[in-house]
């Protein structure tokens, strides 16, 4: 399965890198392909290294102005003309989406993917990996949106909140009929 992962390119501490590496190893050992932003720095590098070391494929989708940080040894590297095209290509090249910890760029990617799903533009499973409670506030906000009628479909149809890497991958594989 081609799994898009949205995540930070920042250097982060062990509470974030350890679960990210665990998820990456599960992806690689499961024979999955990582489709990611193509950077070879920070948490993006941790995940790409883990997938590669565990035998998975790497499909990077970078953008011209980030070319200096693009991973040289990806199995495939696509350079998008801008961030909007990059997001579209990441979604088009994947069968499922995982949102890991990140900053404003990751939040932008997450909300766009969920908005497209909300409007029926894709039906791919989306997992929000809530490492170390990072997305507790967002989970609470989405719950409120759901309870108060702001979502046209149940929150459970829009996104799955996983508390650990094993649960995240199990949900994706079950959704895709892999298990």
PEFEN-V137561 format. One record per backbone hydrogen bond with DSSP energy under -1.0 kcal/mol. NH is the residue of the N-H (numbers start at 1). CO is the residue of the C=O. Records with the same first field share a line. If there is no record, write none. Layout:
NH=CO ; CO
This chain:
3=33
4=96
5=35
6=98
8=101
16=13
17=13
18=14
20=16
21=17
22=18
23=19
24=20
25=21
26=22
27=23
28=24
29=25
30=26
31=28
32=27
33=1
34=57
35=3
36=59
40=69
43=10
45=41
46=42
47=43
48=44
49=45
50=46
51=47
52=48
53=49
54=50
55=52
56=51
59=34
60=76
61=36
62=78
64=80
66=63
67=64
69=66
70=67
71=38
76=58
78=60
80=62
86=82
87=83
88=84
89=85
90=86
91=87
92=88
93=89
94=91
95=2
96=2
97=125
98=4
99=127
100=6
107=103
108=104
109=105
110=106
111=107
112=108
113=109
114=110
115=111
116=112
117=113
118=114
119=115
120=117
121=116
127=97
128=160
129=99
130=162
131=129
133=130
134=131
136=133
139=135
140=136
141=137
142=138
143=139
144=140
145=141
146=142
147=143
148=144
149=146
150=145
157=154
158=155
159=155
160=126
162=128
168=164
169=165
170=166
171=167
172=168
173=169
174=170
175=171
176=172
178=173
